[in-house]
Amino acid sequence: MPQDRKIALLIDCDNVSHKSIEGVIDELSKYGKVNIRHAYGNWKSPNMSGWEEKLHPHAIKPIQQFAYTSGKNATDAAMIIDAMDLLYTEQLDSFALMTSDSDFTPLVMKILSKGVTVYGFGEKKTPLPFVNACSQFIFTENLELDEEEKAADYKKTKRTRAELRQDAG
């Protein structure tokens, strides 16, 4: 059954917008349960402010990665190491890699070689080698909610939380 399938979502916050995370999680719910949700980046960077607001509401674990040297991408390395660790230690059915960076293409090929599905999510600028390597690739611009949808989604979430508090109390 699709809802029994376990998915790890790994997000390269340096290379994708926070605006589509709701759409990504909704899309992944069609394929299974997103049991692992990690977001990688230097959380001291002002560029992460949009992402910080999305972590708690979506149960995403931030993974701090300092930029040790200018021009090197330590975030990519941390994400690849974690992906390999998860591949060999967890019983996952799928990985979802949210990035617009083709540096992850060899990672996708390694995961696929182990019989695990890879869903890719990235912006339209994502290089074709990464897009084509994934089992399925979805452009994040297609998943962004407009302001009216965000307001309706917020009201639904707020009402659900209030109902939960009422039921618990």
Secondary structure, DSSP 8 states (H G I E B T S, - for coil): -GGG-EEEEEEETTTS-GGGHHHHHHHHTTT-EEEEEEEEE-TTSGGGHHHHHHHGGGT-EEEE----STT--HHHHHHHHHHHHHHHHS--SEEEEE-S-GGGHHHHHHHHHTT-EEEEEE-TT--HHHHHHSSEEEEGGGG---HHHHHHHHHHHHHHHHHHHHHH-
